[in-house]
């Protein structure tokens, strides 16, 4: 049924904005849960439910044959990278306003452009390099490392964006040779294994109380969740799974250049939810920096679309 859907930019945009709203909602759920539970525990429990969801969908709808692929190694690597991408992002969300974290995270498309040169051998002209550099400079306006209030956690979304930008690079290399459910299942499996290895490592080599606060946050002992918290962990996993399927479907039925501007709706959702749920009001630096990052990202897409149509650069 999915393969029979015809190209539709409008429907693709609807799928994408729905997916990004779902991502923002589950991000808000995770942020609220970090006040009571360690980030690593939340990541582990969530990805367990996500993997269970994809295994049920695969076994019920497509059958296990679609898991056979020649790119198992790349897909497993994709899952490990996803662990570091989401892990660093949720560590930031635990202490950084949602607007600030999402604004810095929006540099991911700029990282993708920069990494496409060494990893994919693509050519990037001076205009796009200029937009990439300007976008990264705008991040300094958001996190303001010269401020006395600056904490290293504020730069974590930038690290998350770097890791996340490697995911579409791997996806491009795999291409259409692997089924979407195979990609998501291997991704979730490797993600869960990495979570469990991190838990084992922390239990075998506990940190001293003098370790940096950020490391102590990661190594915080697990807590037995109550029924309501476990329910919200499950809900966040289902929302996350649906978001992944929606965003995958969006890019199956519409081009990247047509959808790219809608990617930034995530920033709108995060700012809105941050205000409504946590009472967070973004400052001028955040809004101004976010505007520059979004403008640079859209400009990069514009230049790439012109190159694709062989228009003069």
MIMARKE-374940 format. One record per residue (C-alpha): x, y, z; residue in one letter. Coordinates in steps of 0.2 Angstrom, whole numbers, plus 5000, padded with zeros to 4 digits. Layout:
BEGIN
- x | y | z | res
- X | Y | Z | A $
...
//
This chain:
BEGIN
- x | y | z | res
- 5000 | 5000 | 5000 | X $
- 5014 | 5012 | 5005 | X $
- 5023 | 5008 | 4988 | X $
- 5008 | 5012 | 4978 | X $
- 5007 | 5031 | 4984 | X $
- 5010 | 5043 | 4970 | X $
- 5021 | 5058 | 4972 | X $
- 5013 | 5072 | 4981 | X $
- 5022 | 5087 | 4988 | X $
- 5007 | 5093 | 4998 | X $
- 5004 | 5076 | 5006 | X $
- 5022 | 5074 | 5009 | X $
- 5022 | 5091 | 5018 | X $
- 5007 | 5085 | 5029 | X $
- 5016 | 5069 | 5034 | X $
- 5032 | 5079 | 5038 | X $
- 5024 | 5092 | 5049 | X $
- 5014 | 5079 | 5058 | X $
- 5030 | 5069 | 5061 | X $
- 5039 | 5084 | 5068 | X $
- 5025 | 5089 | 5079 | X $
- 5025 | 5071 | 5086 | X $
- 5044 | 5072 | 5088 | X $
- 5041 | 5088 | 5098 | X $
- 5027 | 5081 | 5109 | X $
- 5038 | 5066 | 5114 | X $
- 5053 | 5077 | 5117 | X $
- 5042 | 5087 | 5129 | X $
- 5037 | 5071 | 5138 | X $
- 5055 | 5065 | 5139 | X $
- 5060 | 5082 | 5146 | X $
- 5047 | 5081 | 5159 | X $
- 5052 | 5064 | 5164 | X $
- 5070 | 5069 | 5166 | X $
- 5066 | 5078 | 5182 | X $
- 5063 | 5061 | 5190 | X $
- 5073 | 5048 | 5180 | X $
- 5090 | 5047 | 5172 | X $
- 5091 | 5051 | 5154 | X $
- 5100 | 5034 | 5150 | X $
- 5085 | 5025 | 5159 | X $
- 5073 | 5034 | 5148 | X $
- 5082 | 5031 | 5132 | X $
- 5083 | 5012 | 5136 | X $
- 5065 | 5010 | 5141 | X $
- 5059 | 5020 | 5126 | X $
- 5069 | 5011 | 5113 | X $
- 5064 | 4994 | 5120 | X $
- 5046 | 4999 | 5117 | X $
- 5051 | 5006 | 5100 | X $
- 5060 | 4990 | 5095 | X $
- 5045 | 4980 | 5101 | X $
- 5033 | 4990 | 5090 | X $
- 5043 | 4988 | 5074 | X $
- 5045 | 4970 | 5077 | X $
- 5027 | 4968 | 5079 | X $
- 5023 | 4978 | 5063 | X $
- 5036 | 4969 | 5053 | X $
- 5030 | 4952 | 5059 | X $
- 5012 | 4956 | 5056 | X $
- 5013 | 4966 | 5040 | X $
- 5028 | 4962 | 5029 | X $
- 5036 | 4946 | 5037 | X $
- 5053 | 4943 | 5042 | X $
- 5061 | 4941 | 5025 | X $
- 5062 | 4960 | 5023 | X $
- 5076 | 4960 | 5037 | X $
- 5088 | 4951 | 5025 | X $
- 5099 | 4965 | 5018 | X $
- 5117 | 4966 | 5012 | X $
- 5119 | 4982 | 5023 | X $
- 5117 | 4975 | 5040 | X $
- 5133 | 4983 | 5046 | X $
- 5129 | 5001 | 5040 | X $
- 5111 | 4999 | 5047 | X $
- 5118 | 4994 | 5064 | X $
- 5131 | 5008 | 5064 | X $
- 5116 | 5020 | 5060 | X $
- 5108 | 5014 | 5076 | X $
- 5124 | 5017 | 5087 | X $
- 5125 | 5034 | 5080 | X $
- 5107 | 5037 | 5084 | X $
- 5110 | 5033 | 5102 | X $
- 5123 | 5047 | 5103 | X $
- 5112 | 5059 | 5093 | X $
- 5097 | 5057 | 5104 | X $
- 5107 | 5054 | 5120 | X $
- 5116 | 5071 | 5119 | X $
- 5100 | 5080 | 5114 | X $
- 5090 | 5073 | 5129 | X $
- 5104 | 5077 | 5141 | X $
- 5103 | 5095 | 5135 | X $
- 5084 | 5095 | 5136 | X $
- 5085 | 5090 | 5154 | X $
- 5094 | 5107 | 5158 | X $
- 5092 | 5118 | 5143 | X $
- 5075 | 5127 | 5137 | X $
- 5067 | 5118 | 5123 | X $
- 5068 | 5133 | 5111 | X $
- 5087 | 5135 | 5114 | X $
- 5090 | 5116 | 5111 | X $
- 5080 | 5115 | 5096 | X $
- 5087 | 5131 | 5088 | X $
- 5105 | 5124 | 5090 | X $
- 5099 | 5107 | 5084 | X $
- 5093 | 5115 | 5068 | X $
- 5111 | 5115 | 5062 | X $
- 5109 | 5097 | 5057 | X $
- 5105 | 5101 | 5038 | X $
- 5121 | 5112 | 5038 | X $
- 5131 | 5098 | 5045 | X $
- 5124 | 5086 | 5032 | X $
- 5130 | 5098 | 5018 | X $
- 5147 | 5100 | 5026 | X $
- 5149 | 5081 | 5028 | X $
- 5143 | 5077 | 5011 | X $
- 5160 | 5083 | 5004 | X $
- 5172 | 5071 | 5013 | X $
- 5159 | 5056 | 5015 | X $
- 5150 | 5057 | 4999 | X $
- 5161 | 5066 | 4987 | X $
- 5149 | 5079 | 4983 | X $
- 5154 | 5097 | 4977 | X $
- 5148 | 5111 | 4988 | X $
- 5150 | 5129 | 4981 | X $
- 5156 | 5145 | 4989 | X $
- 5138 | 5151 | 4992 | X $
- 5133 | 5135 | 5001 | X $
- 5149 | 5135 | 5011 | X $
- 5146 | 5153 | 5016 | X $
- 5128 | 5149 | 5022 | X $
- 5135 | 5134 | 5032 | X $
- 5148 | 5145 | 5041 | X $
- 5135 | 5159 | 5044 | X $
- 5123 | 5146 | 5052 | X $
- 5136 | 5140 | 5064 | X $
- 5141 | 5158 | 5069 | X $
- 5123 | 5161 | 5073 | X $
- 5124 | 5146 | 5085 | X $
- 5136 | 5156 | 5095 | X $
- 5123 | 5170 | 5097 | X $
- 5111 | 5156 | 5104 | X $
- 5122 | 5148 | 5116 | X $
- 5133 | 5163 | 5120 | X $
- 5148 | 5154 | 5127 | X $
- 5155 | 5171 | 5133 | X $
- 5141 | 5173 | 5146 | X $
- 5144 | 5169 | 5164 | X $
- 5129 | 5158 | 5164 | X $
- 5135 | 5147 | 5150 | X $
- 5136 | 5129 | 5153 | X $
- 5144 | 5115 | 5142 | X $
- 5126 | 5107 | 5142 | X $
- 5121 | 5121 | 5130 | X $
- 5132 | 5115 | 5117 | X $
- 5126 | 5097 | 5118 | X $
- 5112 | 5100 | 5104 | X $
- 5126 | 5105 | 5092 | X $
- 5135 | 5088 | 5096 | X $
- 5118 | 5080 | 5093 | X $
- 5116 | 5088 | 5077 | X $
- 5133 | 5082 | 5071 | X $
- 5129 | 5064 | 5075 | X $
- 5111 | 5066 | 5068 | X $
- 5118 | 5072 | 5052 | X $
- 5128 | 5056 | 5049 | X $
- 5111 | 5046 | 5049 | X $
- 5105 | 5053 | 5032 | X $
- 5123 | 5051 | 5025 | X $
- 5122 | 5032 | 5029 | X $
- 5104 | 5032 | 5023 | X $
- 5110 | 5038 | 5006 | X $
- 5123 | 5025 | 5005 | X $
- 5110 | 5011 | 5008 | X $
- 5098 | 5019 | 4997 | X $
- 5083 | 5009 | 4992 | X $
- 5092 | 4992 | 4994 | X $
- 5084 | 4990 | 5011 | X $
- 5066 | 4990 | 5016 | X $
- 5061 | 5005 | 5027 | X $
- 5055 | 4993 | 5041 | X $
- 5072 | 4984 | 5040 | X $
- 5081 | 5000 | 5042 | X $
- 5070 | 5005 | 5057 | X $
- 5071 | 4988 | 5065 | X $
- 5090 | 4987 | 5064 | X $
- 5092 | 5005 | 5070 | X $
- 5081 | 5001 | 5085 | X $
- 5090 | 4985 | 5089 | X $
- 5108 | 4993 | 5088 | X $
- 5101 | 5008 | 5098 | X $
- 5095 | 4996 | 5112 | X $
- 5111 | 4986 | 5113 | X $
- 5121 | 5002 | 5114 | X $
- 5110 | 5008 | 5129 | X $
- 5112 | 4991 | 5138 | X $
- 5131 | 4992 | 5135 | X $
- 5132 | 5009 | 5142 | X $
- 5122 | 5003 | 5157 | X $
- 5134 | 4989 | 5160 | X $
- 5149 | 5000 | 5158 | X $
- 5142 | 5012 | 5171 | X $
- 5138 | 4998 | 5183 | X $
- 5156 | 4990 | 5181 | X $
- 5165 | 5007 | 5182 | X $
- 5155 | 5018 | 5194 | X $
- 5160 | 5036 | 5194 | X $
- 5166 | 5045 | 5210 | X $
- 5156 | 5059 | 5217 | X $
- 5170 | 5071 | 5211 | X $
- 5167 | 5068 | 5193 | X $
- 5159 | 5082 | 5182 | X $
- 5141 | 5085 | 5185 | X $
- 5136 | 5080 | 5167 | X $
- 5145 | 5063 | 5169 | X $
- 5136 | 5060 | 5185 | X $
- 5119 | 5064 | 5177 | X $
- 5123 | 5050 | 5164 | X $
- 5128 | 5038 | 5177 | X $
- 5114 | 5042 | 5189 | X $
- 5107 | 5025 | 5196 | X $
- 5090 | 5019 | 5189 | X $
- 5074 | 5021 | 5198 | X $
- 5059 | 5010 | 5198 | X $
- 5046 | 5019 | 5188 | X $
- 5028 | 5021 | 5195 | X $
- 5013 | 5016 | 5184 | X $
- 5010 | 5033 | 5177 | X $
- 5028 | 5036 | 5172 | X $
- 5030 | 5019 | 5164 | X $
- 5014 | 5023 | 5154 | X $
- 5021 | 5040 | 5148 | X $
- 5037 | 5031 | 5143 | X $
- 5027 | 5019 | 5133 | X $
- 5017 | 5033 | 5125 | X $
- 5033 | 5043 | 5120 | X $
- 5039 | 5027 | 5112 | X $
- 5023 | 5025 | 5102 | X $
- 5023 | 5043 | 5097 | X $
- 5041 | 5042 | 5092 | X $
- 5038 | 5026 | 5081 | X $
- 5024 | 5034 | 5072 | X $
- 5034 | 5050 | 5069 | X $
- 5048 | 5039 | 5061 | X $
- 5035 | 5031 | 5050 | X $
- 5027 | 5047 | 5045 | X $
- 5044 | 5056 | 5041 | X $
- 5049 | 5041 | 5031 | X $
- 5033 | 5041 | 5021 | X $
- 5035 | 5060 | 5018 | X $
- 5052 | 5058 | 5009 | X $
- 5045 | 5043 | 4999 | X $
- 5032 | 5053 | 4991 | X $
- 5040 | 5070 | 4989 | X $
- 5057 | 5077 | 4985 | X $
- 5070 | 5083 | 4998 | X $
- 5070 | 5101 | 4991 | X $
- 5051 | 5102 | 4992 | X $
- 5050 | 5096 | 5010 | X $
- 5066 | 5104 | 5017 | X $
- 5058 | 5121 | 5022 | X $
- 5045 | 5112 | 5032 | X $
- 5059 | 5104 | 5043 | X $
- 5060 | 5120 | 5052 | X $
- 5042 | 5118 | 5058 | X $
- 5050 | 5107 | 5072 | X $
- 5057 | 5123 | 5079 | X $
- 5040 | 5131 | 5080 | X $
- 5032 | 5116 | 5089 | X $
- 5046 | 5116 | 5101 | X $
- 5045 | 5134 | 5106 | X $
- 5026 | 5133 | 5107 | X $
- 5027 | 5117 | 5118 | X $
- 5041 | 5125 | 5129 | X $
- 5030 | 5140 | 5133 | X $
- 5014 | 5131 | 5135 | X $
- 5021 | 5116 | 5146 | X $
- 5036 | 5123 | 5154 | X $
- 5033 | 5142 | 5154 | X $
- 5049 | 5145 | 5144 | X $
- 5050 | 5161 | 5135 | X $
- 5065 | 5162 | 5122 | X $
- 5076 | 5177 | 5123 | X $
- 5081 | 5188 | 5108 | X $
- 5097 | 5179 | 5105 | X $
- 5088 | 5163 | 5103 | X $
- 5075 | 5170 | 5091 | X $
- 5088 | 5180 | 5081 | X $
- 5100 | 5165 | 5080 | X $
- 5086 | 5153 | 5076 | X $
- 5081 | 5164 | 5062 | X $
- 5098 | 5165 | 5054 | X $
- 5100 | 5146 | 5056 | X $
- 5084 | 5143 | 5047 | X $
- 5088 | 5156 | 5033 | X $
- 5104 | 5148 | 5030 | X $
- 5097 | 5130 | 5030 | X $
- 5084 | 5135 | 5017 | X $
- 5097 | 5144 | 5007 | X $
- 5107 | 5129 | 5006 | X $
- 5092 | 5119 | 5000 | X $
- 5088 | 5132 | 4987 | X $
- 5106 | 5132 | 4980 | X $
- 5106 | 5113 | 4979 | X $
- 5089 | 5113 | 4970 | X $
- 5096 | 5125 | 4957 | X $
- 5111 | 5114 | 4955 | X $
- 5100 | 5099 | 4953 | X $
- 5091 | 5108 | 4939 | X $
- 5107 | 5113 | 4931 | X $
- 5103 | 5132 | 4933 | X $
- 5118 | 5144 | 4934 | X $
- 5126 | 5145 | 4951 | X $
//
